Amino acid sequence: MSWFAAYTRCNHEKTVKKILTDKGINTFLPQIIVPSRRRDRKLLIRRPLFRNYLFIELNEERDNWLKVFRTPGVVKICGNGQPMAVPDEDIRSIRIFVESERNLYPLAYLQVGSRIQVISGPLTGAIGVLAKEDHKHRRLVVNIELMGQAVAASLHDDEVKPY
């Protein structure tokens, strides 16, 4: 048995999990608790750690694969042209993170030199290049080009996304 990452329709992770569990297929949906603001109050809600993704444990039996592909809400099984298994140590690591009492939040996968867009704060909408990461203080240094000159801004990692 191997784990595979299934890509689901937007906000269908929990529905797909329930349907597959009812079909007898083992699933894993890592969830985190996040604050949610309503008009009159603030709540803590559970939402998937990885939006639109769900882990499914499958063997080589064709029937199980057909059950997955025929499930409403499943778009595809992730891989390069064909489904690729997620290593067991990755699944174990994700379980350890989720089961810990730490505050978790998903971040975009960013690399130094990649183009990013600022999504919050006074620089919202600016596009730049990630110059360096400061893991100790959870900050990024982003070069933003203005009139042929570069301006470096220090931003938190949750204020940017890949462009």
C-alpha positions in Angstrom: 0.0 0.0 0.0 1.3 3.4 -0.9 0.0 7.0 -0.3 -0.9 9.3 -3.2 -1.9 12.9 -3.2 -5.3 13.6 -4.8 -6.1 17.0 -6.1 -9.8 17.9 -5.4 -12.2 20.5 -6.5 -12.1 23.7 -4.5 -13.4 23.2 -0.9 -14.3 19.5 -1.6 -11.6 17.9 0.5 -13.8 16.9 3.4 -16.6 15.7 1.1 -14.2 13.6 -0.9 -12.7 12.2 2.3 -16.1 11.1 3.5 -17.1 9.5 0.2 -13.8 7.6 -0.1 -14.0 6.5 3.6 -17.5 5.2 2.9 -16.1 3.2 -0.1 -13.5 1.6 2.3 -10.5 3.5 1.1 -8.1 4.8 3.7 -7.6 8.6 3.6 -5.6 11.2 5.4 -6.7 14.9 5.5 -4.3 16.9 7.6 -6.2 19.8 9.2 -5.2 22.9 11.2 -7.1 25.2 13.4 -7.3 28.8 12.2 -9.1 31.9 13.4 -12.1 32.9 11.3 -13.7 36.3 11.6 -17.5 36.5 11.3 -19.5 39.7 11.4 -20.4 39.5 15.1 -17.7 37.1 16.5 -14.4 35.3 16.0 -14.3 31.5 15.7 -11.6 28.9 15.5 -12.3 26.5 12.6 -10.6 23.5 11.2 -9.4 23.7 7.6 -7.1 21.5 5.4 -3.4 22.2 5.8 -3.0 21.8 2.0 -5.9 23.4 0.2 -7.5 21.1 -2.5 -5.3 18.1 -1.5 -6.1 14.9 0.2 -3.9 11.8 0.8 -5.2 8.4 -0.3 -3.7 5.0 0.5 -4.0 2.7 -2.5 -2.6 -0.7 -3.6 -2.2 -2.0 -7.1 -5.8 -3.2 -7.4 -7.5 -1.6 -10.4 -10.9 -1.6 -8.6 -9.6 0.8 -5.9 -8.2 3.2 -8.4 -11.5 3.2 -10.3 -13.4 4.0 -7.1 -11.1 7.0 -6.6 -11.3 8.3 -10.1 -15.1 8.0 -10.1 -15.5 9.9 -6.9 -17.2 13.3 -7.3 -14.8 16.1 -6.5 -11.6 14.2 -7.3 -9.8 16.0 -10.2 -6.6 14.0 -10.4 -4.0 12.0 -8.6 -0.7 14.0 -8.5 2.3 12.9 -10.5 4.4 13.6 -13.6 2.1 12.1 -16.2 1.2 9.2 -14.0 0.3 8.9 -10.3 3.4 9.1 -8.1 3.5 7.8 -4.5 4.2 10.1 -1.6 7.0 8.7 0.5 5.8 7.2 3.8 8.3 9.3 5.8 6.6 12.5 4.3 3.2 11.2 5.5 4.7 10.4 8.9 6.2 13.8 9.2 3.0 15.6 8.3 1.1 13.5 10.9 3.7 14.5 13.5 3.3 18.2 12.6 -0.5 18.0 12.7 -0.7 16.0 15.9 1.6 18.4 17.7 0.2 21.3 19.7 2.0 23.8 17.6 0.4 26.6 15.5 0.8 25.5 11.9 0.1 27.5 8.8 0.7 26.7 5.1 3.2 28.8 3.2 3.9 29.0 -0.5 7.1 27.2 -1.6 9.5 30.1 -2.3 13.1 30.0 -3.5 15.7 32.7 -3.6 15.6 34.3 -7.0 11.9 33.5 -7.7 9.4 36.2 -8.6 6.9 37.0 -5.9 3.9 39.3 -5.4 3.1 41.1 -2.1 -0.4 40.1 -0.9 -0.8 42.1 2.3 0.5 45.3 4.0 1.3 48.7 2.5 3.2 47.1 -0.5 0.2 45.0 -1.6 0.3 44.3 -5.4 4.0 45.0 -5.7 6.0 42.4 -7.7 9.6 41.6 -6.9 12.4 39.1 -6.7 13.1 37.1 -3.5 16.7 38.2 -2.5 17.2 36.3 0.7 15.5 34.5 3.6 16.0 35.1 7.3 14.6 31.9 8.9 15.5 33.1 12.4 13.1 36.1 12.3 10.7 34.6 9.6 11.4 37.4 7.2 12.1 37.7 3.5 14.1 40.4 1.8 12.5 41.2 -1.6 13.9 43.4 -4.3 11.3 45.6 -5.9 12.2 47.4 -9.1 11.1 51.0 -9.4 12.1 53.2 -12.3 15.1 51.0 -13.1 16.4 51.1 -9.5 16.0 48.4 -6.9 14.4 48.9 -3.5 14.8 46.2 -0.8 11.9 45.6 1.5 11.9 43.2 4.5 8.6 41.3 4.6 7.1 38.5 6.6 6.8 35.2 4.8 3.0 35.2 4.9 2.8 38.6 3.1 4.0 37.2 -0.2 3.0 34.5 -2.8 4.7 33.2 -5.9 4.0 35.3 -9.0 
